[in-house]
Amino acid sequence: MTIHLPDARQLSDSILEALRLRALRGCELGYTHADLADLLGVTRETITRWWNAYKVGGLEGLPQDRSGRPVGSGALLDEQQAARIQQLIDDHTPEELGIAAPLWTRRAVRDLIAKQFDIHLATRTVGDYLARWGYTAKRPTRRSKLQDPDEVQDWVENTYPEIETQAEEEDAKILWADETGVEGDEHAHYGYSRQGEPAIMEVPRPHLRVNVIITLGNDGELHYKTYDRMMTGAFFIEYLQELIATTDQKILLIVDRLPSHKSKAVEDWLAAHKEQIEVYYLPPYAPEQNVEEYLNQDLKSNVHAERLPDTKGELLGQVQIFLEDLKALPARVMAYFQHPKVQFAAG
């Protein structure tokens, strides 16, 4: 349930004065103008105007006039305009439409509405529209500008089904692999503290890191190998040798285009072992298409849930405990394939 605050222009002078004081106190405590605007139900520009006036002239310097259009005045979006804005948000990035923003924020949508229809809405009003349309704020998924969407679509709709067909014809298994590094001070969760005080996390000495290559299948199968050297073609071959020794079935392995995966030595080794394993490469700049990315995120978010390690040995132990526990939970491994980006491979 979303709580909608009344328009500040409907408030009495005394209540508006109280909002000004609360806004100034929030600025002094270090809250952002955007957060204060959301909490108090005014625009960020209004918070900034009050704060700047206070810094120059103190409380006596605060503007007493009311800014913005009177309630009920100005144009609003009709149904066709609202549908058009939603279609543009869904199908384009702000940059593609000439909006100066990396993401679709309330301010970016406000600028889009102004550009499309010459209708100028308050940022908070735009937020109300977005909520009404079913949009919610979320942490963005990163995607390279160099990614070719058509190539990704072709891989999902054509290449992967061909791999599935080959696996069925040859009684082979499809596995996915990727490398990642786990840092000793990684901890993705938030911590609570008193208002105005930071949440403090004591971290180990810097440069505590363990590398791991992980392979998984949509039936819950999991293999891994930790290492503390660079991933080279020779080391990748060493891992592939260990991998084919785990099964009598042929393996169709899906990996990204890391140079060590495509080295001449790897190509020669694969040619000599084509009856046991074949390697397929994901489209360039498309890590979100590799299901192993979602296991990596789980690993980094939860490997240090109980404590941060003090030594590299402790870090290695925590990584191994996490992955060994995961090997015993095939249903959890299979759940990674339910991410919308890789659900096509869930089987």
C-alpha positions as CSV (number, residue, x, y, z in Angstrom):
1,M,0.0,0.0,0.0
2,T,1.4,3.4,-1.0
3,I,0.7,6.5,1.2
4,H,0.0,9.6,-0.9
5,L,0.8,12.9,0.9
6,P,-1.4,15.9,0.3
7,D,-0.1,18.6,-2.0
8,A,1.9,21.1,0.0
9,R,0.0,23.9,-1.7
10,Q,-3.1,22.8,0.2
11,L,-1.5,23.2,3.6
12,S,-1.9,26.1,5.9
13,D,0.8,28.7,6.4
14,S,1.6,27.4,9.9
15,I,2.0,23.8,8.7
16,L,4.1,25.0,5.7
17,E,6.4,26.9,8.2
18,A,6.8,23.7,10.2
19,L,7.7,21.8,7.0
20,R,10.4,24.4,6.3
21,L,11.9,24.0,9.8
22,R,11.9,20.2,9.5
23,A,13.5,20.4,6.0
24,L,16.3,22.7,7.4
25,R,16.9,20.4,10.3
26,G,17.1,17.4,7.9
27,C,19.7,19.3,5.8
28,E,21.7,19.9,8.9
29,L,21.6,16.2,9.7
30,G,22.9,15.3,6.3
31,Y,19.8,14.0,4.6
32,T,19.7,14.5,0.8
33,H,17.3,17.1,-0.6
34,A,15.7,14.3,-2.7
35,D,15.0,12.2,0.4
36,L,13.6,15.2,2.4
37,A,11.4,16.1,-0.6
38,D,9.9,12.6,-0.6
39,L,9.3,12.6,3.1
40,L,7.8,16.0,3.4
41,G,5.8,16.0,0.2
42,V,7.4,19.0,-1.5
43,T,9.7,19.2,-4.6
44,R,13.5,18.8,-4.3
45,E,13.8,22.3,-5.8
46,T,11.8,23.7,-2.9
47,I,14.0,22.1,-0.4
48,T,17.1,23.5,-2.2
49,R,15.5,27.0,-2.3
50,W,14.8,26.9,1.4
51,W,18.3,25.6,2.3
52,N,20.1,28.2,0.1
53,A,18.0,31.0,1.5
54,Y,18.7,29.8,5.1
55,K,22.5,29.6,4.5
56,V,22.5,33.2,3.2
57,G,20.0,34.9,5.6
58,G,19.2,32.6,8.4
59,L,15.6,31.9,9.4
60,E,14.6,35.5,8.6
61,G,15.9,34.9,5.0
62,L,13.4,32.1,4.3
63,P,11.0,32.8,1.5
64,Q,7.4,33.2,2.8
65,D,5.7,33.1,-0.6
66,R,4.2,30.0,-2.0
67,S,5.8,28.5,-5.1
68,G,4.3,26.4,-7.9
69,R,1.0,26.5,-9.6
70,P,-2.2,26.6,-7.6
71,V,-3.8,23.3,-7.0
72,G,-6.1,22.3,-9.9
73,S,-4.4,24.5,-12.4
74,G,-2.2,23.4,-15.3
75,A,-2.6,20.5,-17.7
76,L,-2.6,16.8,-16.8
77,L,-2.0,13.8,-19.0
78,D,-4.9,12.3,-20.8
79,E,-5.1,8.5,-21.4
80,Q,-3.5,8.6,-24.8
81,Q,-0.6,10.7,-23.5
82,A,-0.1,8.5,-20.5
83,A,0.0,5.4,-22.7
84,R,2.5,7.1,-25.0
85,I,4.8,7.9,-22.1
86,Q,4.7,4.4,-20.7
87,Q,5.5,3.0,-24.2
88,L,8.5,5.3,-24.5
89,I,9.8,4.3,-21.0
90,D,9.4,0.6,-21.8
91,D,11.1,0.7,-25.2
92,H,13.8,3.3,-24.8
93,T,16.5,4.5,-22.6
94,P,16.5,8.2,-21.6
95,E,19.6,8.8,-23.8
96,E,17.9,7.4,-26.8
97,L,15.2,10.0,-26.5
98,G,17.5,12.9,-25.8
99,I,16.8,13.0,-22.0
100,A,19.9,13.9,-19.9
101,A,19.7,10.9,-17.4
102,P,21.2,7.4,-17.2
103,L,18.0,5.9,-15.8
104,W,14.3,6.5,-15.9
105,T,13.9,8.6,-12.7
106,R,11.0,10.8,-11.8
107,R,13.0,13.8,-13.0
108,A,13.8,12.1,-16.3
109,V,10.1,11.1,-16.9
110,R,9.1,14.7,-16.0
111,D,11.5,16.0,-18.7
112,L,10.2,13.4,-21.2
113,I,6.6,14.6,-20.6
114,A,7.7,18.2,-21.1
115,K,9.5,17.3,-24.3
116,Q,6.7,15.2,-25.7
117,F,3.7,17.3,-24.8
118,D,4.9,20.7,-23.4
119,I,3.2,19.7,-20.1
120,H,5.2,20.7,-17.0
121,L,4.5,18.6,-14.0
122,A,6.0,18.6,-10.5
123,T,8.4,15.8,-9.9
124,R,6.2,14.4,-7.1
125,T,3.2,14.4,-9.5
126,V,5.3,12.4,-11.9
127,G,6.0,10.0,-9.1
128,D,2.2,9.6,-8.5
129,Y,1.8,8.8,-12.2
130,L,4.5,6.2,-12.1
131,A,3.0,4.5,-9.1
132,R,-0.4,4.5,-10.7
133,W,1.1,3.0,-13.8
134,G,2.7,0.2,-11.8
135,Y,6.3,1.4,-11.9
136,T,8.5,1.0,-8.8
137,A,12.0,2.2,-8.0
138,K,14.6,-0.6,-8.0
139,R,18.4,-1.1,-8.2
140,P,19.3,-1.0,-11.9
141,T,20.6,-4.0,-13.8
142,R,23.9,-3.0,-15.5
143,R,24.1,-3.6,-19.3
144,S,27.0,-2.7,-21.5
145,K,26.4,0.0,-24.2
146,L,28.3,-2.3,-26.5
147,Q,25.8,-5.1,-26.3
148,D,23.9,-6.0,-29.5
149,P,20.3,-6.7,-28.5
150,D,19.6,-8.5,-31.8
151,E,22.6,-10.8,-31.3
152,V,21.4,-11.6,-27.7
153,Q,17.9,-12.3,-29.0
154,D,19.2,-14.6,-31.8
155,W,21.3,-16.5,-29.2
156,V,18.2,-17.0,-26.9
157,E,15.8,-17.8,-29.7
158,N,18.0,-19.8,-32.1
159,T,21.5,-20.7,-30.8
160,Y,20.4,-22.1,-27.4
161,P,17.5,-24.2,-28.8
162,E,20.1,-25.7,-31.2
163,I,22.3,-26.6,-28.2
164,E,19.3,-28.2,-26.6
165,T,18.6,-30.2,-29.7
166,Q,22.2,-31.4,-29.9
167,A,22.1,-32.4,-26.2
168,E,19.0,-34.5,-26.8
169,E,20.4,-36.2,-29.9
170,E,23.8,-36.9,-28.3
171,D,22.6,-37.7,-24.8
172,A,24.8,-34.8,-23.6
173,K,24.4,-32.5,-20.6
174,I,24.4,-28.7,-20.8
175,L,26.4,-26.9,-18.2
176,W,27.2,-23.2,-17.6
177,A,30.4,-21.9,-16.2
178,D,31.9,-18.6,-15.1
179,E,34.7,-17.2,-12.9
180,T,34.3,-14.7,-10.1
181,G,36.4,-13.2,-7.3
182,V,35.2,-13.0,-3.7
183,E,36.7,-10.1,-1.6
184,G,37.2,-10.4,2.2
185,D,35.3,-7.2,2.9
186,E,32.3,-7.9,0.6
187,H,29.0,-7.6,2.4
188,A,26.0,-6.5,0.4
189,H,23.5,-6.1,3.2
190,Y,22.4,-3.0,5.1
191,G,23.0,-2.4,8.8
192,Y,20.9,-0.4,11.3
193,S,22.2,2.4,13.5
194,R,20.8,5.5,15.3
195,Q,19.4,8.3,13.1
196,G,22.3,10.5,12.0
197,E,24.9,7.9,12.9
198,P,26.6,5.6,10.4
199,A,26.4,1.8,10.4
200,I,30.0,0.7,11.0
201,M,31.5,-2.5,9.6
202,E,35.0,-3.5,10.7
203,V,36.8,-4.9,7.7
204,P,39.9,-7.1,7.3
205,R,43.2,-5.9,5.8
206,P,42.8,-5.0,2.1
207,H,43.5,-7.3,-0.9
208,L,42.0,-10.4,0.7
209,R,40.6,-12.3,-2.3
210,V,39.7,-15.8,-3.5
211,N,39.0,-16.6,-7.1
212,V,36.6,-19.5,-8.1
213,I,35.3,-21.0,-11.3
214,I,31.8,-22.5,-10.9
215,T,29.8,-24.8,-13.2
216,L,26.2,-25.6,-12.9
217,G,23.3,-27.3,-14.7
218,N,19.5,-26.9,-14.7
219,D,19.2,-30.2,-12.9
220,G,21.0,-28.9,-9.8
221,E,24.5,-30.2,-10.7
222,L,27.3,-28.0,-9.3
223,H,31.1,-28.1,-9.6
224,Y,33.7,-25.5,-8.6
225,K,37.4,-24.9,-8.2
226,T,39.1,-22.2,-6.2
227,Y,42.4,-20.7,-7.3
228,D,44.7,-17.8,-6.5
229,R,46.4,-17.2,-9.9
230,M,45.3,-15.7,-13.2
231,M,42.8,-17.5,-15.3
232,T,44.9,-18.6,-18.3
233,G,44.2,-20.9,-21.2
234,A,46.4,-23.6,-19.5
235,F,44.4,-23.3,-16.2
236,F,41.1,-23.4,-18.1
237,I,42.2,-26.6,-19.8
238,E,43.2,-28.0,-16.4
239,Y,39.6,-27.3,-15.1
240,L,38.0,-28.8,-18.2
241,Q,40.0,-32.0,-17.7
242,E,38.7,-32.2,-14.2
243,L,35.2,-31.5,-15.4
244,I,35.0,-34.2,-18.0
245,A,36.3,-36.7,-15.4
246,T,33.1,-36.2,-13.4
247,T,30.8,-37.8,-15.9
248,D,30.5,-40.4,-18.7
249,Q,28.2,-38.0,-20.6
250,K,29.4,-35.5,-23.2
251,I,29.3,-32.0,-21.9
252,L,28.1,-28.9,-23.8
253,L,29.6,-26.1,-21.8
254,I,28.4,-22.5,-22.1
255,V,30.9,-19.7,-21.1
256,D,31.6,-16.1,-21.9
257,R,34.2,-14.8,-24.3
258,L,37.1,-14.3,-21.8
259,P,40.3,-14.5,-23.8
260,S,41.5,-17.5,-21.8
261,H,38.4,-19.4,-22.9
262,K,39.2,-18.9,-26.6
263,S,43.0,-19.2,-26.6
264,K,44.7,-21.3,-29.3
265,A,45.7,-23.8,-26.7
266,V,42.1,-24.2,-25.6
267,E,40.9,-24.6,-29.2
268,D,43.5,-27.3,-29.8
269,W,42.6,-29.2,-26.6
270,L,38.8,-29.0,-27.4
271,A,39.4,-30.3,-30.9
272,A,41.2,-33.3,-29.4
273,H,38.4,-33.9,-26.9
274,K,35.3,-33.1,-29.0
275,E,33.7,-36.5,-28.2
276,Q,33.7,-35.5,-24.5
277,I,33.1,-31.8,-24.5
278,E,32.2,-28.9,-26.7
279,V,32.2,-25.2,-25.7
280,Y,29.7,-22.6,-26.8
281,Y,30.2,-18.9,-26.3
282,L,27.7,-16.3,-25.1
283,P,27.1,-13.1,-27.1
284,P,29.6,-10.4,-26.3
285,Y,28.9,-8.0,-23.4
286,A,25.9,-10.1,-22.2
287,P,26.8,-11.5,-18.7
288,E,23.1,-11.4,-17.7
289,Q,22.5,-14.3,-20.1
290,N,24.8,-16.5,-18.1
291,V,22.9,-18.2,-15.3
292,E,26.1,-18.5,-13.3
293,E,26.0,-14.7,-12.8
294,Y,23.0,-15.2,-10.4
295,L,24.8,-17.8,-8.4
296,N,27.8,-15.4,-8.2
297,Q,25.5,-12.7,-6.8
298,D,24.1,-15.1,-4.2
299,L,27.6,-16.1,-3.2
300,K,28.9,-12.6,-2.7
301,S,25.7,-11.5,-0.9
302,N,25.7,-14.3,1.6
303,V,29.2,-15.8,2.0
304,H,30.0,-13.4,4.8
305,A,26.6,-13.4,6.4
306,E,28.0,-14.5,9.8
307,R,31.3,-12.7,9.9
308,L,34.0,-11.2,7.7
309,P,37.2,-13.3,7.5
310,D,40.5,-12.1,9.0
311,T,42.8,-14.2,6.8
312,K,42.9,-15.6,3.3
313,G,42.5,-19.0,4.8
314,E,39.3,-18.1,6.5
315,L,38.0,-16.4,3.3
316,L,38.8,-19.6,1.4
317,G,37.0,-21.7,4.0
318,Q,33.9,-19.6,3.9
319,V,33.7,-19.7,0.1
320,Q,34.1,-23.5,0.2
321,I,31.5,-24.0,2.9
322,F,29.0,-21.9,1.0
323,L,29.6,-23.9,-2.2
324,E,29.6,-27.3,-0.5
325,D,26.3,-26.5,1.2
326,L,25.0,-25.4,-2.2
327,K,26.0,-28.7,-3.8
328,A,23.8,-30.4,-1.3
329,L,20.8,-28.2,-2.3
330,P,20.1,-28.9,-6.0
331,A,16.7,-27.2,-5.8
332,R,18.5,-24.0,-4.8
333,V,20.8,-24.4,-7.8
334,M,17.9,-25.0,-10.1
335,A,16.2,-21.8,-8.7
336,Y,18.9,-19.7,-10.4
337,F,17.5,-20.7,-13.7
338,Q,14.2,-19.1,-12.8
339,H,15.7,-15.6,-13.2
340,P,13.7,-13.9,-16.0
341,K,16.9,-13.4,-18.1
342,V,17.8,-17.1,-18.2
343,Q,14.4,-18.8,-17.6
344,F,14.6,-20.0,-21.2
345,A,17.3,-22.5,-20.0
346,A,15.3,-23.9,-17.0
347,G,14.3,-27.0,-19.0
